Amino acid sequence: MRTVTTPAAMQAAARMSQLLPSLQTTAGNLIDHGNTLADPHNWEGPKAQVFRGQVWPEVQHALTNLHADLTELAQGITEINRRTAAAGS
């Protein structure tokens, strides 16, 4: 199988590799802060109950999936870059 990688593809992969860690950190931080807000010891009242019971479970699930997907994407890009470099040598 032939491998073709343009400079634009290499640049895009490199840029994604640079951006992914900050996105992973942001997703993790949002999960941490949301969990703090969901704890009734930290926040209580009608809005807190809505957040804890209706809003946060769905958002937490989405953020957890996003974090896992970003980790998988980062690993995939690393492998693509490794294979591209190996094919070019």
PyMOL Python script that loads the backbone (N, CA, C, O; Angstrom):
from pymol import cmd

cmd.read_pdbstr("""\
ATOM      1  N   MET A   1       0.843  -1.174   0.000  1.00  0.00           N
ATOM      2  CA  MET A   1       0.000   0.000   0.000  1.00  0.00           C
ATOM      3  C   MET A   1       0.893   1.245   0.000  1.00  0.00           C
ATOM      4  O   MET A   1       1.860   1.339   0.757  1.00  0.00           O
ATOM      5  N   ARG A   2       0.557   2.152  -0.832  1.00  0.00           N
ATOM      6  CA  ARG A   2       1.309   3.392  -0.986  1.00  0.00           C
ATOM      7  C   ARG A   2       0.842   4.424   0.031  1.00  0.00           C
ATOM      8  O   ARG A   2      -0.355   4.560   0.285  1.00  0.00           O
ATOM      9  N   THR A   3       1.783   5.141   0.606  1.00  0.00           N
ATOM     10  CA  THR A   3       1.468   6.195   1.561  1.00  0.00           C
ATOM     11  C   THR A   3       1.804   7.539   0.948  1.00  0.00           C
ATOM     12  O   THR A   3       2.916   7.754   0.468  1.00  0.00           O
ATOM     13  N   VAL A   4       0.829   8.445   0.968  1.00  0.00           N
ATOM     14  CA  VAL A   4       1.039   9.791   0.455  1.00  0.00           C
ATOM     15  C   VAL A   4       0.684  10.768   1.566  1.00  0.00           C
ATOM     16  O   VAL A   4      -0.400  10.703   2.144  1.00  0.00           O
ATOM     17  N   THR A   5       1.599  11.661   1.852  1.00  0.00           N
ATOM     18  CA  THR A   5       1.354  12.690   2.852  1.00  0.00           C
ATOM     19  C   THR A   5       1.835  14.020   2.302  1.00  0.00           C
ATOM     20  O   THR A   5       3.008  14.187   1.966  1.00  0.00           O
ATOM     21  N   THR A   6       0.918  14.950   2.219  1.00  0.00           N
ATOM     22  CA  THR A   6       1.282  16.280   1.733  1.00  0.00           C
ATOM     23  C   THR A   6       1.829  17.116   2.895  1.00  0.00           C
ATOM     24  O   THR A   6       1.597  16.792   4.060  1.00  0.00           O
ATOM     25  N   PRO A   7       2.542  18.172   2.579  1.00  0.00           N
ATOM     26  CA  PRO A   7       2.982  19.080   3.645  1.00  0.00           C
ATOM     27  C   PRO A   7       1.803  19.631   4.450  1.00  0.00           C
ATOM     28  O   PRO A   7       1.911  19.839   5.659  1.00  0.00           O
ATOM     29  N   ALA A   8       0.688  19.862   3.777  1.00  0.00           N
ATOM     30  CA  ALA A   8      -0.494  20.370   4.488  1.00  0.00           C
ATOM     31  C   ALA A   8      -0.997  19.351   5.507  1.00  0.00           C
ATOM     32  O   ALA A   8      -1.386  19.722   6.615  1.00  0.00           O
ATOM     33  N   ALA A   9      -0.992  18.075   5.143  1.00  0.00           N
ATOM     34  CA  ALA A   9      -1.422  17.024   6.070  1.00  0.00           C
ATOM     35  C   ALA A   9      -0.458  16.919   7.247  1.00  0.00           C
ATOM     36  O   ALA A   9      -0.891  16.767   8.390  1.00  0.00           O
ATOM     37  N   MET A  10       0.818  16.997   6.984  1.00  0.00           N
ATOM     38  CA  MET A  10       1.813  16.929   8.046  1.00  0.00           C
ATOM     39  C   MET A  10       1.657  18.115   9.001  1.00  0.00           C
ATOM     40  O   MET A  10       1.735  17.957  10.220  1.00  0.00           O
ATOM     41  N   GLN A  11       1.437  19.288   8.437  1.00  0.00           N
ATOM     42  CA  GLN A  11       1.256  20.484   9.259  1.00  0.00           C
ATOM     43  C   GLN A  11      -0.025  20.379  10.097  1.00  0.00           C
ATOM     44  O   GLN A  11      -0.028  20.743  11.273  1.00  0.00           O
ATOM     45  N   ALA A  12      -1.099  19.888   9.499  1.00  0.00           N
ATOM     46  CA  ALA A  12      -2.360  19.742  10.228  1.00  0.00           C
ATOM     47  C   ALA A  12      -2.212  18.744  11.380  1.00  0.00           C
ATOM     48  O   ALA A  12      -2.707  18.989  12.480  1.00  0.00           O
ATOM     49  N   ALA A  13      -1.540  17.633  11.129  1.00  0.00           N
ATOM     50  CA  ALA A  13      -1.328  16.640  12.181  1.00  0.00           C
ATOM     51  C   ALA A  13      -0.469  17.211  13.301  1.00  0.00           C
ATOM     52  O   ALA A  13      -0.752  16.976  14.476  1.00  0.00           O
ATOM     53  N   ALA A  14       0.558  17.944  12.959  1.00  0.00           N
ATOM     54  CA  ALA A  14       1.415  18.559  13.972  1.00  0.00           C
ATOM     55  C   ALA A  14       0.635  19.575  14.796  1.00  0.00           C
ATOM     56  O   ALA A  14       0.777  19.625  16.018  1.00  0.00           O
ATOM     57  N   ARG A  15      -0.177  20.371  14.144  1.00  0.00           N
ATOM     58  CA  ARG A  15      -0.958  21.392  14.864  1.00  0.00           C
ATOM     59  C   ARG A  15      -1.986  20.729  15.778  1.00  0.00           C
ATOM     60  O   ARG A  15      -2.185  21.173  16.909  1.00  0.00           O
ATOM     61  N   MET A  16      -2.635  19.678  15.300  1.00  0.00           N
ATOM     62  CA  MET A  16      -3.580  18.954  16.149  1.00  0.00           C
ATOM     63  C   MET A  16      -2.869  18.387  17.370  1.00  0.00           C
ATOM     64  O   MET A  16      -3.399  18.433  18.480  1.00  0.00           O
ATOM     65  N   SER A  17      -1.676  17.857  17.167  1.00  0.00           N
ATOM     66  CA  SER A  17      -0.895  17.316  18.278  1.00  0.00           C
ATOM     67  C   SER A  17      -0.597  18.396  19.311  1.00  0.00           C
ATOM     68  O   SER A  17      -0.550  18.117  20.509  1.00  0.00           O
ATOM     69  N   GLN A  18      -0.400  19.613  18.854  1.00  0.00           N
ATOM     70  CA  GLN A  18      -0.122  20.722  19.766  1.00  0.00           C
ATOM     71  C   GLN A  18      -1.370  21.166  20.522  1.00  0.00           C
ATOM     72  O   GLN A  18      -1.284  21.556  21.686  1.00  0.00           O
ATOM     73  N   LEU A  19      -2.527  21.110  19.869  1.00  0.00           N
ATOM     74  CA  LEU A  19      -3.770  21.598  20.469  1.00  0.00           C
ATOM     75  C   LEU A  19      -4.437  20.598  21.401  1.00  0.00           C
ATOM     76  O   LEU A  19      -5.099  20.995  22.360  1.00  0.00           O
ATOM     77  N   LEU A  20      -4.276  19.324  21.135  1.00  0.00           N
ATOM     78  CA  LEU A  20      -5.002  18.310  21.898  1.00  0.00           C
ATOM     79  C   LEU A  20      -4.723  18.320  23.397  1.00  0.00           C
ATOM     80  O   LEU A  20      -5.668  18.178  24.173  1.00  0.00           O
ATOM     81  N   PRO A  21      -3.485  18.479  23.846  1.00  0.00           N
ATOM     82  CA  PRO A  21      -3.279  18.465  25.303  1.00  0.00           C
ATOM     83  C   PRO A  21      -4.078  19.538  26.045  1.00  0.00           C
ATOM     84  O   PRO A  21      -4.604  19.277  27.126  1.00  0.00           O
ATOM     85  N   SER A  22      -4.171  20.729  25.479  1.00  0.00           N
ATOM     86  CA  SER A  22      -4.933  21.775  26.169  1.00  0.00           C
ATOM     87  C   SER A  22      -6.428  21.460  26.169  1.00  0.00           C
ATOM     88  O   SER A  22      -7.126  21.774  27.134  1.00  0.00           O
ATOM     89  N   LEU A  23      -6.922  20.845  25.103  1.00  0.00           N
ATOM     90  CA  LEU A  23      -8.331  20.441  25.081  1.00  0.00           C
ATOM     91  C   LEU A  23      -8.595  19.339  26.103  1.00  0.00           C
ATOM     92  O   LEU A  23      -9.626  19.348  26.777  1.00  0.00           O
ATOM     93  N   GLN A  24      -7.669  18.395  26.218  1.00  0.00           N
ATOM     94  CA  GLN A  24      -7.812  17.327  27.200  1.00  0.00           C
ATOM     95  C   GLN A  24      -7.810  17.912  28.611  1.00  0.00           C
ATOM     96  O   GLN A  24      -8.611  17.510  29.455  1.00  0.00           O
ATOM     97  N   THR A  25      -6.919  18.849  28.860  1.00  0.00           N
ATOM     98  CA  THR A  25      -6.851  19.492  30.172  1.00  0.00           C
ATOM     99  C   THR A  25      -8.139  20.254  30.458  1.00  0.00           C
ATOM    100  O   THR A  25      -8.667  20.180  31.568  1.00  0.00           O
ATOM    101  N   THR A  26      -8.645  20.977  29.479  1.00  0.00           N
ATOM    102  CA  THR A  26      -9.882  21.740  29.656  1.00  0.00           C
ATOM    103  C   THR A  26     -11.047  20.809  29.971  1.00  0.00           C
ATOM    104  O   THR A  26     -11.830  21.084  30.880  1.00  0.00           O
ATOM    105  N   ALA A  27     -11.169  19.710  29.227  1.00  0.00           N
ATOM    106  CA  ALA A  27     -12.254  18.757  29.494  1.00  0.00           C
ATOM    107  C   ALA A  27     -12.125  18.193  30.909  1.00  0.00           C
ATOM    108  O   ALA A  27     -13.122  18.087  31.623  1.00  0.00           O
ATOM    109  N   GLY A  28     -10.927  17.836  31.315  1.00  0.00           N
ATOM    110  CA  GLY A  28     -10.714  17.321  32.664  1.00  0.00           C
ATOM    111  C   GLY A  28     -11.046  18.353  33.730  1.00  0.00           C
ATOM    112  O   GLY A  28     -11.655  18.024  34.748  1.00  0.00           O
ATOM    113  N   ASN A  29     -10.650  19.592  33.503  1.00  0.00           N
ATOM    114  CA  ASN A  29     -10.954  20.664  34.458  1.00  0.00           C
ATOM    115  C   ASN A  29     -12.460  20.909  34.566  1.00  0.00           C
ATOM    116  O   ASN A  29     -12.979  21.124  35.662  1.00  0.00           O
ATOM    117  N   LEU A  30     -13.153  20.878  33.442  1.00  0.00           N
ATOM    118  CA  LEU A  30     -14.609  21.059  33.469  1.00  0.00           C
ATOM    119  C   LEU A  30     -15.281  19.945  34.253  1.00  0.00           C
ATOM    120  O   LEU A  30     -16.227  20.193  35.000  1.00  0.00           O
ATOM    121  N   ILE A  31     -14.802  18.726  34.090  1.00  0.00           N
ATOM    122  CA  ILE A  31     -15.347  17.604  34.856  1.00  0.00           C
ATOM    123  C   ILE A  31     -15.111  17.836  36.354  1.00  0.00           C
ATOM    124  O   ILE A  31     -16.024  17.670  37.164  1.00  0.00           O
ATOM    125  N   ASP A  32     -13.901  18.215  36.711  1.00  0.00           N
ATOM    126  CA  ASP A  32     -13.586  18.456  38.124  1.00  0.00           C
ATOM    127  C   ASP A  32     -14.468  19.555  38.724  1.00  0.00           C
ATOM    128  O   ASP A  32     -15.012  19.392  39.816  1.00  0.00           O
ATOM    129  N   HIS A  33     -14.607  20.667  38.011  1.00  0.00           N
ATOM    130  CA  HIS A  33     -15.412  21.783  38.521  1.00  0.00           C
ATOM    131  C   HIS A  33     -16.896  21.422  38.574  1.00  0.00           C
ATOM    132  O   HIS A  33     -17.601  21.796  39.511  1.00  0.00           O
ATOM    133  N   GLY A  34     -17.354  20.704  37.573  1.00  0.00           N
ATOM    134  CA  GLY A  34     -18.753  20.264  37.585  1.00  0.00           C
ATOM    135  C   GLY A  34     -19.037  19.324  38.736  1.00  0.00           C
ATOM    136  O   GLY A  34     -20.094  19.405  39.362  1.00  0.00           O
ATOM    137  N   ASN A  35     -18.092  18.424  39.022  1.00  0.00           N
ATOM    138  CA  ASN A  35     -18.270  17.523  40.161  1.00  0.00           C
ATOM    139  C   ASN A  35     -18.317  18.295  41.474  1.00  0.00           C
ATOM    140  O   ASN A  35     -19.062  17.931  42.383  1.00  0.00           O
ATOM    141  N   THR A  36     -17.529  19.351  41.575  1.00  0.00           N
ATOM    142  CA  THR A  36     -17.566  20.192  42.770  1.00  0.00           C
ATOM    143  C   THR A  36     -18.938  20.840  42.921  1.00  0.00           C
ATOM    144  O   THR A  36     -19.502  20.868  44.015  1.00  0.00           O
ATOM    145  N   LEU A  37     -19.468  21.357  41.825  1.00  0.00           N
ATOM    146  CA  LEU A  37     -20.790  21.983  41.869  1.00  0.00           C
ATOM    147  C   LEU A  37     -21.896  20.960  42.147  1.00  0.00           C
ATOM    148  O   LEU A  37     -22.904  21.294  42.769  1.00  0.00           O
ATOM    149  N   ALA A  38     -21.716  19.745  41.700  1.00  0.00           N
ATOM    150  CA  ALA A  38     -22.739  18.713  41.890  1.00  0.00           C
ATOM    151  C   ALA A  38     -22.782  18.180  43.317  1.00  0.00           C
ATOM    152  O   ALA A  38     -23.738  17.503  43.694  1.00  0.00           O
ATOM    153  N   ASP A  39     -21.780  18.470  44.096  1.00  0.00           N
ATOM    154  CA  ASP A  39     -21.723  18.016  45.483  1.00  0.00           C
ATOM    155  C   ASP A  39     -22.596  18.927  46.346  1.00  0.00           C
ATOM    156  O   ASP A  39     -22.334  20.127  46.424  1.00  0.00           O
ATOM    157  N   PRO A  40     -23.628  18.383  46.993  1.00  0.00           N
ATOM    158  CA  PRO A  40     -24.516  19.231  47.796  1.00  0.00           C
ATOM    159  C   PRO A  40     -23.819  19.894  48.989  1.00  0.00           C
ATOM    160  O   PRO A  40     -24.351  20.844  49.564  1.00  0.00           O
ATOM    161  N   HIS A  41     -22.656  19.410  49.358  1.00  0.00           N
ATOM    162  CA  HIS A  41     -21.895  20.074  50.412  1.00  0.00           C
ATOM    163  C   HIS A  41     -21.316  21.406  49.911  1.00  0.00           C
ATOM    164  O   HIS A  41     -21.005  22.290  50.709  1.00  0.00           O
ATOM    165  N   ASN A  42     -21.178  21.540  48.610  1.00  0.00           N
ATOM    166  CA  ASN A  42     -20.607  22.747  48.018  1.00  0.00           C
ATOM    167  C   ASN A  42     -21.657  23.702  47.472  1.00  0.00           C
ATOM    168  O   ASN A  42     -21.454  24.916  47.467  1.00  0.00           O
ATOM    169  N   TRP A  43     -22.777  23.160  47.015  1.00  0.00           N
ATOM    170  CA  TRP A  43     -23.804  24.009  46.405  1.00  0.00           C
ATOM    171  C   TRP A  43     -25.148  23.343  46.616  1.00  0.00           C
ATOM    172  O   TRP A  43     -25.341  22.184  46.249  1.00  0.00           O
ATOM    173  N   GLU A  44     -26.076  24.078  47.207  1.00  0.00           N
ATOM    174  CA  GLU A  44     -27.403  23.544  47.464  1.00  0.00           C
ATOM    175  C   GLU A  44     -28.436  24.606  47.159  1.00  0.00           C
ATOM    176  O   GLU A  44     -28.165  25.804  47.251  1.00  0.00           O
ATOM    177  N   GLY A  45     -29.598  24.160  46.803  1.00  0.00           N
ATOM    178  CA  GLY A  45     -30.714  25.040  46.477  1.00  0.00           C
ATOM    179  C   GLY A  45     -31.419  24.514  45.240  1.00  0.00           C
ATOM    180  O   GLY A  45     -30.984  23.524  44.652  1.00  0.00           O
ATOM    181  N   PRO A  46     -32.501  25.164  44.841  1.00  0.00           N
ATOM    182  CA  PRO A  46     -33.282  24.675  43.697  1.00  0.00           C
ATOM    183  C   PRO A  46     -32.464  24.569  42.398  1.00  0.00           C
ATOM    184  O   PRO A  46     -32.553  23.569  41.685  1.00  0.00           O
ATOM    185  N   LYS A  47     -31.681  25.591  42.103  1.00  0.00           N
ATOM    186  CA  LYS A  47     -30.872  25.552  40.871  1.00  0.00           C
ATOM    187  C   LYS A  47     -29.797  24.481  40.969  1.00  0.00           C
ATOM    188  O   LYS A  47     -29.482  23.815  39.983  1.00  0.00           O
ATOM    189  N   ALA A  48     -29.241  24.319  42.150  1.00  0.00           N
ATOM    190  CA  ALA A  48     -28.219  23.289  42.356  1.00  0.00           C
ATOM    191  C   ALA A  48     -28.819  21.904  42.158  1.00  0.00           C
ATOM    192  O   ALA A  48     -28.173  21.020  41.594  1.00  0.00           O
ATOM    193  N   GLN A  49     -30.042  21.713  42.615  1.00  0.00           N
ATOM    194  CA  GLN A  49     -30.700  20.419  42.446  1.00  0.00           C
ATOM    195  C   GLN A  49     -30.969  20.121  40.973  1.00  0.00           C
ATOM    196  O   GLN A  49     -30.799  18.989  40.520  1.00  0.00           O
ATOM    197  N   VAL A  50     -31.386  21.139  40.234  1.00  0.00           N
ATOM    198  CA  VAL A  50     -31.589  20.957  38.789  1.00  0.00           C
ATOM    199  C   VAL A  50     -30.264  20.632  38.119  1.00  0.00           C
ATOM    200  O   VAL A  50     -30.183  19.723  37.293  1.00  0.00           O
ATOM    201  N   PHE A  51     -29.225  21.379  38.480  1.00  0.00           N
ATOM    202  CA  PHE A  51     -27.902  21.117  37.905  1.00  0.00           C
ATOM    203  C   PHE A  51     -27.469  19.690  38.206  1.00  0.00           C
ATOM    204  O   PHE A  51     -27.060  18.956  37.307  1.00  0.00           O
ATOM    205  N   ARG A  52     -27.557  19.301  39.466  1.00  0.00           N
ATOM    206  CA  ARG A  52     -27.087  17.995  39.913  1.00  0.00           C
ATOM    207  C   ARG A  52     -27.917  16.848  39.315  1.00  0.00           C
ATOM    208  O   ARG A  52     -27.366  15.808  38.956  1.00  0.00           O
ATOM    209  N   GLY A  53     -29.220  17.035  39.211  1.00  0.00           N
ATOM    210  CA  GLY A  53     -30.085  15.946  38.773  1.00  0.00           C
ATOM    211  C   GLY A  53     -30.354  15.885  37.282  1.00  0.00           C
ATOM    212  O   GLY A  53     -30.576  14.802  36.739  1.00  0.00           O
ATOM    213  N   GLN A  54     -30.337  17.033  36.608  1.00  0.00           N
ATOM    214  CA  GLN A  54     -30.738  17.062  35.203  1.00  0.00           C
ATOM    215  C   GLN A  54     -29.619  17.484  34.258  1.00  0.00           C
ATOM    216  O   GLN A  54     -29.429  16.876  33.204  1.00  0.00           O
ATOM    217  N   VAL A  55     -28.891  18.510  34.628  1.00  0.00           N
ATOM    218  CA  VAL A  55     -27.896  19.076  33.722  1.00  0.00           C
ATOM    219  C   VAL A  55     -26.585  18.304  33.786  1.00  0.00           C
ATOM    220  O   VAL A  55     -26.089  17.816  32.770  1.00  0.00           O
ATOM    221  N   TRP A  56     -26.033  18.198  34.980  1.00  0.00           N
ATOM    222  CA  TRP A  56     -24.684  17.665  35.110  1.00  0.00           C
ATOM    223  C   TRP A  56     -24.518  16.224  34.652  1.00  0.00           C
ATOM    224  O   TRP A  56     -23.510  15.935  34.007  1.00  0.00           O
ATOM    225  N   PRO A  57     -25.426  15.300  34.935  1.00  0.00           N
ATOM    226  CA  PRO A  57     -25.190  13.918  34.491  1.00  0.00           C
ATOM    227  C   PRO A  57     -24.949  13.805  32.980  1.00  0.00           C
ATOM    228  O   PRO A  57     -24.057  13.079  32.542  1.00  0.00           O
ATOM    229  N   GLU A  58     -25.737  14.516  32.204  1.00  0.00           N
ATOM    230  CA  GLU A  58     -25.586  14.459  30.748  1.00  0.00           C
ATOM    231  C   GLU A  58     -24.303  15.152  30.293  1.00  0.00           C
ATOM    232  O   GLU A  58     -23.581  14.641  29.437  1.00  0.00           O
ATOM    233  N   VAL A  59     -24.029  16.315  30.871  1.00  0.00           N
ATOM    234  CA  VAL A  59     -22.826  17.057  30.500  1.00  0.00           C
ATOM    235  C   VAL A  59     -21.576  16.297  30.936  1.00  0.00           C
ATOM    236  O   VAL A  59     -20.602  16.220  30.188  1.00  0.00           O
ATOM    237  N   GLN A  60     -21.602  15.742  32.134  1.00  0.00           N
ATOM    238  CA  GLN A  60     -20.462  14.972  32.629  1.00  0.00           C
ATOM    239  C   GLN A  60     -20.178  13.790  31.701  1.00  0.00           C
ATOM    240  O   GLN A  60     -19.023  13.513  31.376  1.00  0.00           O
ATOM    241  N   HIS A  61     -21.220  13.108  31.285  1.00  0.00           N
ATOM    242  CA  HIS A  61     -21.061  11.972  30.364  1.00  0.00           C
ATOM    243  C   HIS A  61     -20.432  12.430  29.046  1.00  0.00           C
ATOM    244  O   HIS A  61     -19.516  11.788  28.532  1.00  0.00           O
ATOM    245  N   ALA A  62     -20.928  13.534  28.511  1.00  0.00           N
ATOM    246  CA  ALA A  62     -20.389  14.061  27.248  1.00  0.00           C
ATOM    247  C   ALA A  62     -18.930  14.472  27.403  1.00  0.00           C
ATOM    248  O   ALA A  62     -18.113  14.193  26.525  1.00  0.00           O
ATOM    249  N   LEU A  63     -18.594  15.133  28.512  1.00  0.00           N
ATOM    250  CA  LEU A  63     -17.212  15.551  28.731  1.00  0.00           C
ATOM    251  C   LEU A  63     -16.286  14.362  28.948  1.00  0.00           C
ATOM    252  O   LEU A  63     -15.147  14.369  28.480  1.00  0.00           O
ATOM    253  N   THR A  64     -16.763  13.352  29.648  1.00  0.00           N
ATOM    254  CA  THR A  64     -15.963  12.149  29.863  1.00  0.00           C
ATOM    255  C   THR A  64     -15.688  11.459  28.532  1.00  0.00           C
ATOM    256  O   THR A  64     -14.566  11.026  28.271  1.00  0.00           O
ATOM    257  N   ASN A  65     -16.713  11.359  27.692  1.00  0.00           N
ATOM    258  CA  ASN A  65     -16.527  10.767  26.358  1.00  0.00           C
ATOM    259  C   ASN A  65     -15.583  11.611  25.513  1.00  0.00           C
ATOM    260  O   ASN A  65     -14.735  11.077  24.799  1.00  0.00           O
ATOM    261  N   LEU A  66     -15.732  12.933  25.594  1.00  0.00           N
ATOM    262  CA  LEU A  66     -14.855  13.828  24.846  1.00  0.00           C
ATOM    263  C   LEU A  66     -13.410  13.631  25.279  1.00  0.00           C
ATOM    264  O   LEU A  66     -12.516  13.537  24.439  1.00  0.00           O
ATOM    265  N   HIS A  67     -13.180  13.569  26.568  1.00  0.00           N
ATOM    266  CA  HIS A  67     -11.816  13.382  27.079  1.00  0.00           C
ATOM    267  C   HIS A  67     -11.234  12.073  26.552  1.00  0.00           C
ATOM    268  O   HIS A  67     -10.085  12.036  26.112  1.00  0.00           O
ATOM    269  N   ALA A  68     -12.015  11.010  26.595  1.00  0.00           N
ATOM    270  CA  ALA A  68     -11.549   9.706  26.089  1.00  0.00           C
ATOM    271  C   ALA A  68     -11.295   9.770  24.585  1.00  0.00           C
ATOM    272  O   ALA A  68     -10.297   9.234  24.104  1.00  0.00           O
ATOM    273  N   ASP A  69     -12.181  10.416  23.845  1.00  0.00           N
ATOM    274  CA  ASP A  69     -12.014  10.542  22.397  1.00  0.00           C
ATOM    275  C   ASP A  69     -10.782  11.372  22.044  1.00  0.00           C
ATOM    276  O   ASP A  69     -10.068  11.050  21.094  1.00  0.00           O
ATOM    277  N   LEU A  70     -10.530  12.436  22.800  1.00  0.00           N
ATOM    278  CA  LEU A  70      -9.349  13.255  22.547  1.00  0.00           C
ATOM    279  C   LEU A  70      -8.072  12.470  22.824  1.00  0.00           C
ATOM    280  O   LEU A  70      -7.084  12.609  22.102  1.00  0.00           O
ATOM    281  N   THR A  71      -8.092  11.658  23.856  1.00  0.00           N
ATOM    282  CA  THR A  71      -6.937  10.815  24.171  1.00  0.00           C
ATOM    283  C   THR A  71      -6.691   9.826  23.039  1.00  0.00           C
ATOM    284  O   THR A  71      -5.550   9.630  22.621  1.00  0.00           O
ATOM    285  N   GLU A  72      -7.744   9.210  22.546  1.00  0.00           N
ATOM    286  CA  GLU A  72      -7.628   8.263  21.432  1.00  0.00           C
ATOM    287  C   GLU A  72      -7.132   8.977  20.169  1.00  0.00           C
ATOM    288  O   GLU A  72      -6.290   8.449  19.443  1.00  0.00           O
ATOM    289  N   LEU A  73      -7.654  10.168  19.915  1.00  0.00           N
ATOM    290  CA  LEU A  73      -7.226  10.940  18.749  1.00  0.00           C
ATOM    291  C   LEU A  73      -5.751  11.299  18.853  1.00  0.00           C
ATOM    292  O   LEU A  73      -5.015  11.187  17.873  1.00  0.00           O
ATOM    293  N   ALA A  74      -5.313  11.728  20.029  1.00  0.00           N
ATOM    294  CA  ALA A  74      -3.899  12.077  20.222  1.00  0.00           C
ATOM    295  C   ALA A  74      -3.007  10.876  19.954  1.00  0.00           C
ATOM    296  O   ALA A  74      -1.965  11.000  19.310  1.00  0.00           O
ATOM    297  N   GLN A  75      -3.415   9.716  20.447  1.00  0.00           N
ATOM    298  CA  GLN A  75      -2.639   8.501  20.209  1.00  0.00           C
ATOM    299  C   GLN A  75      -2.617   8.153  18.721  1.00  0.00           C
ATOM    300  O   GLN A  75      -1.586   7.737  18.192  1.00  0.00           O
ATOM    301  N   GLY A  76      -3.744   8.324  18.056  1.00  0.00           N
ATOM    302  CA  GLY A  76      -3.816   8.048  16.625  1.00  0.00           C
ATOM    303  C   GLY A  76      -2.935   8.981  15.812  1.00  0.00           C
ATOM    304  O   GLY A  76      -2.265   8.550  14.873  1.00  0.00           O
ATOM    305  N   ILE A  77      -2.936  10.244  16.169  1.00  0.00           N
ATOM    306  CA  ILE A  77      -2.103  11.214  15.450  1.00  0.00           C
ATOM    307  C   ILE A  77      -0.629  10.917  15.674  1.00  0.00           C
ATOM    308  O   ILE A  77       0.179  11.022  14.751  1.00  0.00           O
ATOM    309  N   THR A  78      -0.280  10.545  16.901  1.00  0.00           N
ATOM    310  CA  THR A  78       1.105  10.171  17.181  1.00  0.00           C
ATOM    311  C   THR A  78       1.525   8.990  16.317  1.00  0.00           C
ATOM    312  O   THR A  78       2.629   8.975  15.772  1.00  0.00           O
ATOM    313  N   GLU A  79       0.659   8.015  16.193  1.00  0.00           N
ATOM    314  CA  GLU A  79       0.965   6.841  15.367  1.00  0.00           C
ATOM    315  C   GLU A  79       1.055   7.217  13.887  1.00  0.00           C
ATOM    316  O   GLU A  79       1.932   6.731  13.174  1.00  0.00           O
ATOM    317  N   ILE A  80       0.162   8.067  13.435  1.00  0.00           N
ATOM    318  CA  ILE A  80       0.203   8.518  12.038  1.00  0.00           C
ATOM    319  C   ILE A  80       1.513   9.242  11.762  1.00  0.00           C
ATOM    320  O   ILE A  80       2.163   8.992  10.747  1.00  0.00           O
ATOM    321  N   ASN A  81       1.902  10.136  12.663  1.00  0.00           N
ATOM    322  CA  ASN A  81       3.161  10.859  12.482  1.00  0.00           C
ATOM    323  C   ASN A  81       4.350   9.906  12.474  1.00  0.00           C
ATOM    324  O   ASN A  81       5.283  10.079  11.690  1.00  0.00           O
ATOM    325  N   ARG A  82       4.315   8.900  13.347  1.00  0.00           N
ATOM    326  CA  ARG A  82       5.402   7.922  13.407  1.00  0.00           C
ATOM    327  C   ARG A  82       5.483   7.142  12.097  1.00  0.00           C
ATOM    328  O   ARG A  82       6.565   6.969  11.536  1.00  0.00           O
ATOM    329  N   ARG A  83       4.350   6.680  11.622  1.00  0.00           N
ATOM    330  CA  ARG A  83       4.334   5.902  10.366  1.00  0.00           C
ATOM    331  C   ARG A  83       4.741   6.755   9.168  1.00  0.00           C
ATOM    332  O   ARG A  83       5.443   6.290   8.270  1.00  0.00           O
ATOM    333  N   THR A  84       4.292   8.004   9.168  1.00  0.00           N
ATOM    334  CA  THR A  84       4.651   8.898   8.066  1.00  0.00           C
ATOM    335  C   THR A  84       6.152   9.133   8.046  1.00  0.00           C
ATOM    336  O   THR A  84       6.779   9.100   6.987  1.00  0.00           O
ATOM    337  N   ALA A  85       6.721   9.370   9.210  1.00  0.00           N
ATOM    338  CA  ALA A  85       8.162   9.587   9.278  1.00  0.00           C
ATOM    339  C   ALA A  85       8.931   8.337   8.849  1.00  0.00           C
ATOM    340  O   ALA A  85       9.950   8.431   8.165  1.00  0.00           O
ATOM    341  N   ALA A  86       8.439   7.171   9.255  1.00  0.00           N
ATOM    342  CA  ALA A  86       9.100   5.914   8.883  1.00  0.00           C
ATOM    343  C   ALA A  86       8.990   5.665   7.391  1.00  0.00           C
ATOM    344  O   ALA A  86       9.936   5.168   6.780  1.00  0.00           O
ATOM    345  N   ALA A  87       7.856   6.001   6.792  1.00  0.00           N
ATOM    346  CA  ALA A  87       7.683   5.787   5.364  1.00  0.00           C
ATOM    347  C   ALA A  87       8.556   6.715   4.546  1.00  0.00           C
ATOM    348  O   ALA A  87       8.981   6.369   3.444  1.00  0.00           O
ATOM    349  N   GLY A  88       8.823   7.895   5.084  1.00  0.00           N
ATOM    350  CA  GLY A  88       9.634   8.866   4.340  1.00  0.00           C
ATOM    351  C   GLY A  88      11.120   8.613   4.407  1.00  0.00           C
ATOM    352  O   GLY A  88      11.888   9.249   3.685  1.00  0.00           O
ATOM    353  N   SER A  89      11.548   7.684   5.269  1.00  0.00           N
ATOM    354  CA  SER A  89      12.981   7.453   5.402  1.00  0.00           C
ATOM    355  C   SER A  89      13.436   6.211   4.687  1.00  0.00           C
ATOM    356  O   SER A  89      14.623   5.886   4.710  1.00  0.00           O
TER     357      SER A  89
END
""", "prot")
cmd.dss("prot")
cmd.show_as("cartoon", "prot")
cmd.util.cbc("prot")
cmd.orient("prot")
